[in-house]
């Protein structure tokens, strides 16, 4: 499987759309989502990198199984 390019996602909506995981479950399972400076990141309060999200989701699925 080819590695995806590292991309910055800003805002819960774009992060949720990318992962397919709800905001509540991302918080509960400790997904790597960071607080961002709203002035720097176009008014968004949270940011995440796609490669970190992919790795974390893969680890969670291995531990708990796919839904």
Secondary structure, DSSP 4 states (H G I P E B T S, - for coil): -PPPPP-EEESHHHHHHHH---HHHHHHTT---EE--TTTTTT-SEEEEHHHHHHHHHHHHHHH---
